[in-house]
Amino acid sequence: MKRLLLLLLVIFTTCLPGYAPAHALDPGYLDLSSIGQERWRVIWRAPDVNGRKMPIEARLPGNCSQEPSPPPSFDGRAWTTAWVASCPGGLEGGVIEIVGLEQTRTETLVRYELEPGQTQVHRLTSTETAFTVPEDPGVLDILSSYVALGATHILEGLDHLLFVFALVLLVRDRNRLFWAITAFTVAHSITLASATLGWLNIPPPPVEAVIALSIVFLAYELSLLPENRDPLAVRFPWIVAFAFGLIHGLGFAGALREIGLPDGDIPLALFAFNIGVEFGQILFVVVVLAIGFAARLVYPAIKDRAVQLERVTSYGIGSLAAFWVIERIAGF
């Protein structure tokens, strides 16, 4: 029954109109870059909803005045506009709000500079639509923001979740599954840190294509009868998980570079983001295993059709991943 429920999940997400991209609805993005003399260059990106701008607006602190901004333009993913704001006295102590965010199911990332080069990031959601800009964000502020960002990224990244999903189905022995997940974690932590700190510099498009290809590989192995699968994947799945984890870590790093890291607290923010990614990943695995355990109790007869259901599930996963491979290579 575990495989049947997960199969229905895959089919549902595959067939949802407009859900072909590997990630969920893009968040809103507000960037305030200090240009000195108590002035900020503001870039505001609102998500696209069926060809229209999501009805949310960025509201700066009350002491800020702004130059007239051009109407938002569609850049292929979101509606973007920019302007210059003057904030006498600075941003500290002011309230930044995303009006209308409480009526949505998305979030907004606010990246701001108190002074040129002093970057901070805050995450707003439908339950927290505004925040007061602190004079000096503390450790807890940075930890909470970046842990939430990491967890959100993994839970909204369908490609990363499908890889873990396929790994759970492929590795039936729970001890080997534990070591495979651990190897995946260690590997993507290495490349996440290396790429974020600038030690590795690989263009995102090939990385995203190889991530999709890694899912195709697992789906192909899953489609085979157990006795016909690659001995390496069966006996030492942690090696496969580690190898592909290195690639997935580069994908996480790309997302983190877009968000930005707070100057002076880069190691802390990197650690918190990685913890968030791991929390989301573990939560997903626990939910999958819990559903499987409950399903076996309710429908014990489903075990007799496990092989057939596993194969059909692999076709759903592989088809979606193959589409992503083609789409991402075409985007080069």
C-alpha positions as CSV (number, residue, x, y, z in Angstrom):
1,M,0.0,0.0,0.0
2,K,2.9,2.3,0.6
3,R,3.8,2.1,-3.0
4,L,0.2,2.6,-4.1
5,L,-0.2,5.7,-2.1
6,L,3.1,7.1,-3.2
7,L,2.3,6.2,-6.8
8,L,-1.0,8.2,-6.5
9,L,1.1,11.1,-5.2
10,V,3.4,11.0,-8.1
11,I,0.6,10.8,-10.7
12,F,-1.3,13.6,-9.0
13,T,1.7,16.0,-9.0
14,T,2.6,15.0,-12.5
15,C,-0.9,15.7,-13.9
16,L,-1.4,18.9,-12.1
17,P,-1.7,21.7,-14.7
18,G,1.3,24.0,-14.6
19,Y,3.2,21.9,-12.1
20,A,5.8,20.6,-14.4
21,P,8.6,22.8,-13.0
22,A,10.7,21.2,-10.3
23,H,9.9,23.9,-7.7
24,A,6.7,25.3,-6.3
25,L,5.4,28.8,-6.8
26,D,8.3,31.2,-6.6
27,P,8.4,33.4,-3.5
28,G,8.2,37.2,-3.6
29,Y,11.5,38.9,-3.4
30,L,12.3,42.3,-2.0
31,D,15.9,43.6,-2.2
32,L,17.0,46.9,-0.6
33,S,20.6,47.7,-1.6
34,S,22.2,50.6,0.2
35,I,23.7,53.2,-2.2
36,G,24.8,55.6,0.6
37,Q,23.4,58.9,1.8
38,E,20.4,57.2,3.4
39,R,19.2,56.0,0.0
40,W,18.4,52.5,-1.1
41,R,17.9,50.9,-4.5
42,V,14.8,48.7,-4.2
43,I,13.9,45.7,-6.4
44,W,10.5,44.1,-6.0
45,R,9.6,40.8,-7.6
46,A,6.0,39.6,-7.2
47,P,5.2,36.0,-8.2
48,D,3.2,35.3,-11.4
49,V,-0.2,33.8,-11.1
50,N,-1.8,32.6,-14.4
51,G,-0.2,35.4,-16.3
52,R,-0.9,38.1,-13.8
53,K,1.0,39.7,-10.9
54,M,0.1,38.3,-7.5
55,P,-1.8,41.0,-5.6
56,I,0.8,41.7,-3.0
57,E,2.8,44.9,-2.5
58,A,5.9,45.8,-0.6
59,R,5.6,48.6,2.0
60,L,8.8,50.2,3.3
61,P,9.2,51.9,6.7
62,G,7.2,55.1,7.3
63,N,10.3,57.3,7.1
64,C,11.0,56.2,3.5
65,S,9.9,58.2,0.4
66,Q,10.4,56.8,-3.1
67,E,10.9,58.0,-6.6
68,P,8.2,57.1,-9.1
69,S,8.7,53.5,-10.2
70,P,7.9,52.1,-13.6
71,P,5.0,49.5,-13.9
72,P,6.1,46.0,-13.2
73,S,7.3,43.9,-16.2
74,F,7.2,40.2,-16.6
75,D,10.7,38.6,-16.7
76,G,9.5,35.1,-17.5
77,R,9.0,34.0,-13.9
78,A,7.8,37.0,-11.9
79,W,6.7,40.7,-12.2
80,T,9.6,43.0,-11.4
81,T,9.9,46.7,-10.8
82,A,12.6,48.9,-9.2
83,W,13.0,52.3,-7.7
84,V,15.1,54.4,-5.4
85,A,13.9,55.1,-1.8
86,S,15.2,57.8,0.6
87,C,14.9,56.8,4.3
88,P,16.2,59.6,6.6
89,G,17.5,58.0,9.7
90,G,18.0,54.6,8.1
91,L,16.0,51.3,8.1
92,E,16.8,50.4,11.7
93,G,13.6,50.3,13.8
94,G,11.3,50.6,10.7
95,V,8.7,48.1,9.7
96,I,8.8,46.4,6.3
97,E,5.5,44.8,5.3
98,I,4.2,42.7,2.4
99,V,0.6,43.9,2.0
100,G,-1.7,41.1,0.9
101,L,0.7,38.3,1.8
102,E,-1.8,36.9,4.4
103,Q,-4.2,36.0,1.5
104,T,-1.6,33.8,-0.2
105,R,0.2,30.5,0.3
106,T,3.6,31.8,-0.7
107,E,6.3,33.7,1.1
108,T,8.6,36.6,0.5
109,L,12.3,36.9,1.0
110,V,13.5,40.3,2.2
111,R,17.2,41.0,1.6
112,Y,18.4,44.3,2.9
113,E,21.5,46.3,3.7
114,L,21.7,48.5,6.8
115,E,24.9,49.9,5.3
116,P,26.6,49.1,1.9
117,G,27.8,45.5,2.1
118,Q,26.1,44.7,5.4
119,T,23.6,42.1,4.0
120,Q,20.8,40.6,6.1
121,V,17.8,38.3,5.1
122,H,14.4,37.9,6.6
123,R,11.6,35.5,5.5
124,L,8.0,36.6,5.6
125,T,5.0,34.3,5.3
126,S,1.2,34.4,5.3
127,T,1.3,34.3,9.1
128,E,4.1,36.9,9.5
129,T,3.6,39.6,6.9
130,A,5.8,42.3,8.5
131,F,8.9,42.6,10.7
132,T,10.8,45.4,12.4
133,V,14.3,45.9,11.1
134,P,16.7,45.2,13.9
135,E,19.8,47.3,14.5
136,D,22.0,44.3,14.8
137,P,20.4,40.9,14.0
138,G,21.3,38.4,16.7
139,V,22.3,34.7,16.4
140,L,18.7,33.5,17.0
141,D,17.4,35.8,14.2
142,I,19.9,34.4,11.7
143,L,19.4,30.8,12.8
144,S,15.6,31.0,12.6
145,S,15.6,32.7,9.2
146,Y,18.1,30.4,7.5
147,V,16.8,27.2,9.0
148,A,13.3,28.1,7.7
149,L,14.7,29.0,4.3
150,G,16.6,25.6,4.1
151,A,13.5,23.6,5.1
152,T,11.3,25.5,2.7
153,H,13.7,25.0,-0.2
154,I,13.9,21.2,0.2
155,L,10.2,20.8,0.8
156,E,9.3,22.9,-2.2
157,G,11.9,21.3,-4.4
158,L,10.1,18.4,-6.1
159,D,13.2,17.2,-7.9
160,H,15.2,16.8,-4.6
161,L,12.2,15.1,-2.9
162,L,11.7,12.7,-5.9
163,F,15.3,11.7,-5.6
164,V,14.9,10.9,-1.9
165,F,11.6,9.3,-2.6
166,A,13.1,6.9,-5.2
167,L,16.0,6.2,-2.8
168,V,13.5,5.1,-0.1
169,L,11.7,2.8,-2.5
170,L,14.9,1.4,-3.9
171,V,16.7,0.6,-0.6
172,R,14.4,-1.8,1.3
173,D,16.8,-2.6,4.1
174,R,16.4,0.1,6.7
175,N,20.0,0.0,7.9
176,R,21.3,0.5,4.3
177,L,18.7,3.2,3.8
178,F,20.0,5.0,6.9
179,W,23.6,5.0,5.6
180,A,22.4,6.0,2.1
181,I,20.5,9.0,3.5
182,T,23.5,9.8,5.7
183,A,25.9,9.7,2.7
184,F,23.6,11.9,0.7
185,T,23.5,14.4,3.6
186,V,27.3,14.4,4.0
187,A,27.9,14.8,0.2
188,H,25.5,17.7,-0.4
189,S,26.8,19.4,2.8
190,I,30.3,19.3,1.3
191,T,29.4,20.9,-2.0
192,L,26.9,23.3,-0.5
193,A,29.6,24.8,1.7
194,S,32.3,24.7,-1.1
195,A,30.1,26.4,-3.7
196,T,28.6,28.9,-1.3
197,L,32.1,30.0,-0.1
198,G,33.3,30.3,-3.7
199,W,35.6,27.3,-3.7
200,L,33.6,25.7,-6.5
201,N,32.1,27.6,-9.4
202,I,30.0,25.5,-11.7
203,P,27.2,27.0,-13.9
204,P,23.7,26.2,-12.6
205,P,22.1,24.9,-15.8
206,P,24.3,21.8,-16.1
207,V,23.9,21.1,-12.4
208,E,20.1,21.2,-12.6
209,A,20.2,18.9,-15.6
210,V,22.4,16.3,-13.8
211,I,20.1,16.5,-10.8
212,A,17.2,15.5,-13.0
213,L,19.4,12.8,-14.6
214,S,20.1,11.4,-11.1
215,I,16.4,10.8,-10.6
216,V,16.2,9.1,-14.0
217,F,19.0,6.7,-12.9
218,L,17.2,5.8,-9.7
219,A,13.9,5.4,-11.5
220,Y,15.5,3.1,-14.1
221,E,16.9,0.9,-11.3
222,L,13.6,0.9,-9.6
223,S,11.9,-0.3,-12.7
224,L,14.0,-3.5,-12.8
225,L,13.3,-6.7,-10.9
226,P,15.5,-6.8,-7.7
227,E,17.7,-9.5,-9.0
228,N,18.5,-7.5,-12.2
229,R,19.5,-4.3,-10.5
230,D,23.0,-2.9,-10.5
231,P,24.9,-4.7,-7.7
232,L,26.5,-1.5,-6.6
233,A,23.2,0.2,-6.1
234,V,21.8,-2.8,-4.3
235,R,24.8,-3.7,-2.0
236,F,26.3,-0.2,-1.6
237,P,23.5,2.3,-2.1
238,W,25.4,4.8,0.0
239,I,28.0,5.2,-2.8
240,V,25.3,6.1,-5.3
241,A,23.7,8.4,-2.8
242,F,27.0,10.1,-2.0
243,A,27.9,10.6,-5.7
244,F,24.6,12.2,-6.6
245,G,24.5,14.1,-3.3
246,L,27.5,16.1,-4.4
247,I,25.5,17.3,-7.4
248,H,22.4,18.1,-5.3
249,G,24.5,20.1,-3.0
250,L,25.5,22.4,-5.9
251,G,21.8,22.9,-6.5
252,F,21.2,23.9,-2.9
253,A,24.1,26.3,-3.2
254,G,22.6,28.0,-6.2
255,A,19.4,28.7,-4.2
256,L,21.4,30.0,-1.3
257,R,23.4,32.3,-3.5
258,E,20.2,33.8,-4.8
259,I,19.0,34.4,-1.3
260,G,22.3,35.9,-0.1
261,L,24.3,35.4,3.1
262,P,24.6,38.0,5.9
263,D,28.1,39.5,5.9
264,G,30.0,38.7,9.1
265,D,27.8,35.7,9.8
266,I,28.3,33.5,6.7
267,P,29.4,30.3,8.6
268,L,26.4,30.6,10.9
269,A,23.9,31.2,8.1
270,L,25.4,28.4,6.0
271,F,25.1,26.0,9.0
272,A,21.5,27.1,9.7
273,F,20.5,26.7,6.0
274,N,22.0,23.2,5.9
275,I,20.2,22.2,9.1
276,G,17.0,23.4,7.6
277,V,17.6,21.3,4.5
278,E,18.3,18.2,6.7
279,F,15.2,18.9,8.8
280,G,13.0,19.0,5.7
281,Q,14.6,15.9,4.2
282,I,14.2,13.9,7.4
283,L,10.6,15.0,7.8
284,F,9.9,13.8,4.3
285,V,11.5,10.4,4.9
286,V,9.6,10.0,8.2
287,V,6.3,10.8,6.6
288,V,6.9,8.4,3.7
289,L,7.9,5.6,6.1
290,A,5.0,6.3,8.4
291,I,2.5,6.2,5.6
292,G,4.0,2.9,4.4
293,F,3.8,1.4,7.9
294,A,0.2,2.4,8.4
295,A,-0.8,1.2,4.9
296,R,0.7,-2.3,5.6
297,L,-1.4,-2.5,8.7
298,V,-4.6,-1.5,6.9
299,Y,-4.0,-3.3,3.6
300,P,-1.7,-6.3,4.2
301,A,-2.7,-7.9,0.9
302,I,-1.0,-5.1,-1.1
303,K,2.3,-6.8,-0.5
304,D,1.5,-9.3,-3.2
305,R,1.4,-6.6,-5.9
306,A,4.4,-4.6,-4.6
307,V,6.6,-5.4,-7.6
308,Q,4.0,-4.3,-10.1
309,L,3.2,-1.1,-8.2
310,E,6.9,-0.3,-7.8
311,R,7.5,-0.6,-11.5
312,V,4.6,1.7,-12.4
313,T,5.8,4.2,-9.8
314,S,9.2,4.1,-11.3
315,Y,7.7,5.0,-14.7
316,G,5.9,8.0,-13.2
317,I,9.1,9.2,-11.5
318,G,11.3,8.5,-14.5
319,S,8.9,10.2,-17.0
320,L,8.8,13.4,-15.0
321,A,12.5,13.4,-14.4
322,A,13.2,12.8,-18.1
323,F,11.0,15.7,-19.0
324,W,13.1,17.9,-16.7
325,V,16.4,16.7,-18.3
326,I,15.1,17.6,-21.7
327,E,13.7,20.9,-20.5
328,R,16.9,21.9,-18.7
329,I,19.2,20.9,-21.5
330,A,17.1,22.9,-23.9
331,G,17.5,25.9,-21.6
332,F,21.2,25.9,-21.9
